[in-house]
Structure formats: C-alpha cells, structure tokens
Amino acid sequence: MRPGHLTRIVNKKLFERLREILEDPLVAATVVHGGSLDQENMFIEPTILMNPPLDSEVITEEIFGPLLPIITLKKIADSIEFLKHRPKPLAIYAFTKDGNLKKRIVEETSSGSVTVNDAVVQV
C-alpha cells in the first residue's frame, strides 16, 4: 500500500505506542496483512491481526490507529458472552441476518454504540 494515499499517525507519541503494540512478539505473530511501519513519515500500514492474545494491549485498550484485531469464536452466539465479560467497547459492529441474534446483541450487551450490517453509518 502506498503511504501517499493514506493519512499519517497524528503524532510521535501515538506512533510509538502503536509501534510497541505491533512489535510485541505475541501480537506480531498474529499479523495476517500489513504491519509495515515508516517512522520518518509517521505511517503505519493498515494491519489485520487474527486472534491476538486477549490480554494484549491491542485488545484491552482503545487503539486509535490502523490496527484491526479479529477474534474468532466457534459460534456467533458466543460473541455475546465474550463481550459481556470484558470492558464496555466504544462500538459494536454486528453483521448478521439472524433477527434474534441482532435483538440479543442490542439487548444483552453494552457499548458506546451498536451498528448492525454496516460500518459507515455510525460516522
């Protein structure tokens, strides 16, 4: 991905924080796409992390950067229990055609906002 087409990290402190998250060996092992850093231009390539450790900073703290951790579960319904046993997230993005699951997510979880079958409408 070419840095000229994407925004930069807003300041050196945030860049260093995100770099440290990505350089944690247990997190680095979960990178499935992206992950390159350009400190001079304060650029971090959009990065997908598959199943990073649940106690890692990329999961336990707000990210504010181009890092997308993905946690896989055996059953989608398990996501409700997963969310209930963690601190309240800023947002939940649920993608489902199951009306009952949608209702359960809205009623049984707590977050800053919930968006179903969309990722842009919240903006």
C-alpha positions in Angstrom: 0.0 0.0 0.0 1.4 3.4 -0.9 1.7 5.9 2.0 0.7 8.8 -0.2 -2.9 7.6 -0.3 -3.5 7.2 3.4 -3.3 9.5 6.4 -0.5 9.5 8.9 -0.4 8.9 12.6 -1.2 12.3 14.3 1.9 12.5 16.5 5.1 10.7 17.5 3.8 9.6 20.9 0.8 7.7 19.3 3.1 6.3 16.6 5.5 4.9 19.2 2.5 3.4 21.2 1.2 1.7 18.1 4.7 0.5 17.1 5.1 -1.0 20.6 1.8 -2.8 20.2 2.8 -4.2 16.9 6.3 -5.2 18.0 5.0 -7.3 20.9 6.1 -10.7 19.8 2.8 -12.4 20.7 0.9 -9.7 18.7 3.4 -9.6 15.8 2.8 -13.4 15.3 -0.9 -12.7 14.6 -0.4 -10.2 11.7 -2.1 -11.6 8.6 -2.0 -8.4 6.5 0.0 -5.2 6.6 2.1 -4.3 9.6 4.8 -2.2 7.9 6.0 0.9 9.6 7.6 4.1 8.3 8.7 6.2 11.3 10.1 9.0 9.2 6.6 9.6 7.6 4.7 8.5 10.7 2.9 5.9 8.6 1.6 2.5 9.7 0.1 0.3 7.0 -3.5 -0.9 7.7 -2.9 -4.1 9.6 -5.2 -7.1 10.3 -4.4 -9.2 13.4 -6.0 -12.6 13.6 -6.7 -13.8 17.2 -4.1 -11.7 19.1 -3.8 -12.5 22.8 -6.9 -11.4 24.7 -4.7 -9.8 27.4 -2.6 -7.8 24.8 -2.9 -4.0 24.6 -4.4 -4.2 21.1 -7.4 -5.9 22.7 -7.6 -4.3 26.2 -7.1 -0.7 25.2 -8.6 1.7 22.6 -6.4 1.5 19.5 -6.8 4.9 17.7 -4.8 3.6 14.7 -4.9 1.4 11.6 -4.9 -1.9 13.5 -7.8 -4.3 13.2 -7.8 -7.2 15.7 -10.2 -10.0 14.7 -11.2 -12.6 17.3 -12.8 -15.8 16.1 -15.3 -17.8 18.0 -16.9 -21.2 17.3 -20.4 -19.9 17.3 -21.6 -16.3 16.7 -23.8 -16.5 19.7 -20.6 -16.9 21.8 -19.8 -13.3 20.9 -22.4 -12.0 23.4 -20.8 -13.8 26.3 -17.4 -12.7 25.0 -18.5 -9.1 25.1 -20.3 -9.3 28.4 -17.1 -10.4 30.2 -14.9 -7.5 29.0 -14.9 -3.8 29.5 -17.5 -1.9 27.5 -16.4 -1.2 24.0 -16.8 2.1 22.2 -18.7 0.4 19.4 -20.1 -3.0 18.3 -20.3 -3.8 14.6 -22.5 -6.8 14.1 -23.0 -8.5 10.8 -25.9 -10.9 10.8 -29.2 -11.8 9.0 -30.5 -13.5 12.2 -33.1 -11.2 13.7 -32.9 -12.9 17.1 -29.2 -12.6 17.3 -29.5 -8.9 16.4 -32.0 -8.4 19.2 -29.8 -10.2 21.7 -26.8 -8.2 20.8 -28.7 -4.9 21.3 -30.4 -6.1 24.5 -27.7 -8.1 26.2 -24.5 -6.1 25.5 -23.4 -2.6 26.4 -21.3 -0.3 24.3 -21.0 3.3 23.2 -23.0 2.4 20.1 -24.2 -0.6 18.1 -24.3 -0.8 14.3 -25.8 -3.8 12.5 -24.9 -4.8 9.0 -23.0 -1.6 8.4 -19.7 0.0 9.3 -20.1 3.5 7.8 -23.5 4.7 9.0 -22.1 5.3 12.5 -19.8 8.0 11.1 
